[in-house]
């Protein structure tokens, strides 16, 4: 097998692992029986994706918005996890 085939195989394996990890993580952060929190989490993740694709850093404000979105996502996931166990 030549080098390019090994690289392609490694890239495919990496993609499979990444997708599997994200799917497992998404299941762990589910907001069971909490539709408003679930919708909010989806909206936050969508906003985060738009920020990732935005051009330029806007004087540092884009980076700060990404950081804030990450914090909001994390806190929402923690709230869902807490409510799911109490």
Secondary structure as UniProt FT lines:
FT   HELIX           3..28
FT   TURN            32..33
FT   HELIX           35..53
FT   HELIX           58..60
FT   HELIX           61..85
//
